[in-house]
Amino acid sequence: MPLYKTISVNTQTTVKIWKIEESYEDLFQSVTLKPKSLERVLGMKSELHQRGFLSVRKLLEAFGYNDFDLFYDANGKPHLKDGKQISITHSFHFSAVIVSDKVIGIDIEKQREKIAVIAHKFIDYEFGYLDNKASDYVNRLTIIWCVKESLYKLFATPGLSFKQHCLVIPMSDNDNKTVAWIDYEDRKCRFDVEFLEFEGFTCAYAIS
């Protein structure tokens, strides 16, 4: 069981990360899916996506849930039937789930050079403190992307823009947390965000 890491953020919030080492067949045979989920996974073109989808169901089991406990609202945001808050992410061979009493969001991304090419699409304010010549530029961009994606999942509001509405405050070199803001229409919201890096990946999670 490749449960890669468990993070007890606080008494109300836990993160679990899965390293996807199993084959699609092994994962498929080890979980029970409701009909809608079965239809969805069988319709996926990519085995990587199938394995990511199924590994999330393994993480649900690690929390004591199953696929029948999970549902999605009209905006595509996941919910648990017992009222707990949940956020889900997967990227290549890692997936993660965060469960909390509070509203939360999580994202995992692989650190790749091509993020520098699209930085202008999701960064504005942050260019003021980033150094594009620094050796950790790609890592910093990936952290910012993950932070903003986690905010997007938490806020779950159509029309929210990474570039226009989400701001990530500069983070210290040796720190694994930062503060981020959503400035959307008449709402200004502050969030504490933590992040970690492992095996060429970045994970960030935001808590309301």
C-alpha positions as CSV (number, residue, x, y, z in Angstrom):
1,M,0.0,0.0,0.0
2,P,1.9,3.0,-1.2
3,L,0.5,5.6,1.1
4,Y,3.4,8.0,0.6
5,K,2.8,10.6,3.3
6,T,0.2,11.6,5.9
7,I,0.3,15.2,7.2
8,S,-1.7,16.1,10.3
9,V,-2.1,19.8,9.6
10,N,-4.2,20.4,12.7
11,T,-6.8,18.6,14.8
12,Q,-9.4,19.3,12.0
13,T,-7.4,18.7,8.9
14,T,-5.4,15.8,7.4
15,V,-3.6,15.4,4.1
16,K,-2.8,12.0,2.6
17,I,-0.5,11.6,-0.4
18,W,-0.4,8.4,-2.6
19,K,2.5,7.3,-4.8
20,I,0.9,5.5,-7.7
21,E,3.0,2.4,-8.2
22,E,0.3,-0.2,-8.9
23,S,-0.9,-1.2,-12.3
24,Y,-4.3,0.0,-13.6
25,E,-5.6,-3.6,-13.2
26,D,-4.5,-3.9,-9.6
27,L,-6.0,-0.6,-8.6
28,F,-9.2,-1.4,-10.5
29,Q,-9.7,-4.7,-8.8
30,S,-9.0,-3.3,-5.3
31,V,-11.7,-0.6,-5.2
32,T,-15.5,-0.6,-5.4
33,L,-17.0,2.0,-7.7
34,K,-20.5,3.4,-8.0
35,P,-21.9,3.1,-11.6
36,K,-21.2,6.7,-12.5
37,S,-17.6,6.4,-11.4
38,L,-17.2,3.1,-13.2
39,E,-18.5,4.7,-16.4
40,R,-16.1,7.6,-16.0
41,V,-13.0,5.6,-15.4
42,L,-13.7,3.2,-18.3
43,G,-14.2,6.2,-20.6
44,M,-10.8,7.8,-19.8
45,K,-8.4,7.7,-22.7
46,S,-5.2,7.8,-20.6
47,E,-4.2,5.0,-18.3
48,L,-2.3,7.6,-16.3
49,H,-5.5,9.4,-15.6
50,Q,-7.3,6.1,-14.8
51,R,-4.7,5.2,-12.3
52,G,-4.8,8.7,-10.8
53,F,-8.6,8.4,-10.5
54,L,-8.4,5.0,-8.8
55,S,-5.6,6.0,-6.5
56,V,-7.9,8.8,-5.1
57,R,-10.4,6.0,-4.2
58,K,-7.6,4.3,-2.4
59,L,-6.9,7.5,-0.5
60,L,-10.6,7.7,0.4
61,E,-10.3,4.3,1.9
62,A,-7.3,5.4,3.9
63,F,-9.6,8.1,5.4
64,G,-12.3,5.5,6.1
65,Y,-14.5,6.5,3.2
66,N,-15.3,4.9,-0.2
67,D,-16.5,6.0,-3.6
68,F,-20.1,6.0,-2.5
69,D,-19.4,8.7,0.1
70,L,-18.1,11.2,-2.5
71,F,-20.2,13.4,-4.8
72,Y,-19.7,16.5,-6.9
73,D,-21.7,19.7,-7.1
74,A,-22.7,21.7,-10.2
75,N,-19.3,23.5,-10.1
76,G,-17.4,20.2,-10.0
77,K,-16.4,20.6,-6.4
78,P,-16.2,17.3,-4.4
79,H,-18.1,16.8,-1.2
80,L,-18.5,14.1,1.4
81,K,-21.9,12.8,2.5
82,D,-21.0,13.3,6.2
83,G,-20.5,17.0,5.7
84,K,-16.7,17.0,6.0
85,Q,-14.8,19.2,3.5
86,I,-12.6,17.4,0.9
87,S,-10.3,18.4,-2.0
88,I,-8.6,16.1,-4.5
89,T,-5.6,16.3,-6.8
90,H,-3.4,14.0,-8.9
91,S,-0.4,14.6,-11.2
92,F,1.4,11.8,-13.0
93,H,2.3,9.2,-10.3
94,F,1.2,11.1,-7.2
95,S,-2.3,11.9,-5.9
96,A,-3.5,13.6,-2.7
97,V,-6.6,14.2,-0.7
98,I,-7.2,16.7,2.1
99,V,-10.1,16.3,4.5
100,S,-11.1,18.9,7.0
101,D,-13.9,20.5,9.0
102,K,-12.9,23.8,7.3
103,V,-13.1,24.7,3.6
104,I,-9.9,23.6,1.9
105,G,-8.2,23.2,-1.5
106,I,-5.2,21.1,-2.6
107,D,-3.0,20.7,-5.7
108,I,0.0,18.6,-6.8
109,E,2.1,19.5,-9.8
110,K,5.2,18.1,-11.4
111,Q,8.0,20.6,-11.6
112,R,8.6,21.2,-15.3
113,E,10.6,23.8,-17.2
114,K,7.6,24.6,-19.4
115,I,5.9,26.4,-16.6
116,A,8.2,29.4,-17.2
117,V,6.7,29.7,-20.7
118,I,3.1,30.1,-19.4
119,A,4.0,32.1,-16.3
120,H,2.6,35.3,-17.8
121,K,-0.8,33.6,-17.9
122,F,-1.2,33.1,-14.2
123,I,1.2,35.6,-12.6
124,D,1.0,39.4,-12.3
125,Y,1.8,40.7,-8.8
126,E,4.3,37.9,-8.2
127,F,6.6,39.0,-11.0
128,G,7.5,41.9,-8.7
129,Y,9.5,39.6,-6.4
130,L,10.5,36.6,-8.6
131,D,13.9,36.4,-10.1
132,N,13.7,34.6,-13.4
133,K,17.5,34.0,-13.4
134,A,17.5,32.2,-10.1
135,S,18.2,28.5,-10.0
136,D,14.9,27.8,-8.2
137,Y,12.8,29.8,-10.6
138,V,10.8,26.8,-11.9
139,N,10.3,25.6,-8.3
140,R,9.0,29.0,-7.2
141,L,6.6,29.2,-10.2
142,T,5.3,25.7,-9.4
143,I,4.7,26.6,-5.8
144,I,2.7,29.7,-6.9
145,W,0.7,27.7,-9.4
146,C,-0.1,25.1,-6.8
147,V,-1.1,27.8,-4.3
148,K,-3.4,29.4,-6.8
149,E,-4.9,26.1,-7.9
150,S,-5.6,25.2,-4.3
151,L,-7.3,28.6,-3.8
152,Y,-9.3,28.1,-7.0
153,K,-10.6,24.7,-5.7
154,L,-11.3,26.2,-2.3
155,F,-13.2,29.3,-3.6
156,A,-15.1,27.3,-6.2
157,T,-16.5,30.4,-8.0
158,P,-16.8,30.5,-11.8
159,G,-14.9,33.4,-13.2
160,L,-12.1,33.5,-10.7
161,S,-8.8,34.2,-12.4
162,F,-5.4,33.0,-11.2
163,K,-3.7,36.1,-12.6
164,Q,-6.3,38.8,-11.8
165,H,-7.8,37.6,-8.5
166,C,-5.2,35.5,-6.7
167,L,-2.1,36.9,-5.0
168,V,0.7,34.9,-3.4
169,I,2.8,36.8,-0.8
170,P,6.6,36.3,-1.0
171,M,7.8,33.2,0.8
172,S,11.0,32.8,2.8
173,D,13.7,30.5,1.3
174,N,13.5,28.0,4.2
175,D,9.8,28.2,4.9
176,N,7.1,25.9,3.8
177,K,4.2,28.2,4.2
178,T,2.9,31.5,2.8
179,V,-0.1,33.8,2.8
180,A,-2.3,34.2,-0.2
181,W,-5.3,36.5,-1.0
182,I,-8.3,36.3,-3.2
183,D,-9.5,39.7,-4.3
184,Y,-12.7,39.0,-6.3
185,E,-15.4,41.6,-6.9
186,D,-16.4,42.8,-3.4
187,R,-14.7,39.9,-1.5
188,K,-11.2,40.0,-0.1
189,C,-10.1,36.8,1.6
190,R,-6.9,35.9,3.3
191,F,-5.7,32.3,3.4
192,D,-2.8,30.4,5.1
193,V,-1.2,28.0,2.6
194,E,1.4,25.3,3.2
195,F,3.4,23.5,0.6
196,L,6.0,20.8,0.3
197,E,8.3,19.5,-2.4
198,F,9.2,15.8,-3.0
199,E,10.6,13.7,-5.9
200,G,10.3,16.6,-8.4
201,F,6.7,17.4,-7.4
202,T,5.1,20.3,-5.4
203,C,2.0,20.1,-3.3
204,A,0.2,23.0,-1.7
205,Y,-2.9,23.1,0.4
206,A,-5.0,26.2,1.4
207,I,-7.2,26.4,4.5
208,S,-10.0,28.9,5.0
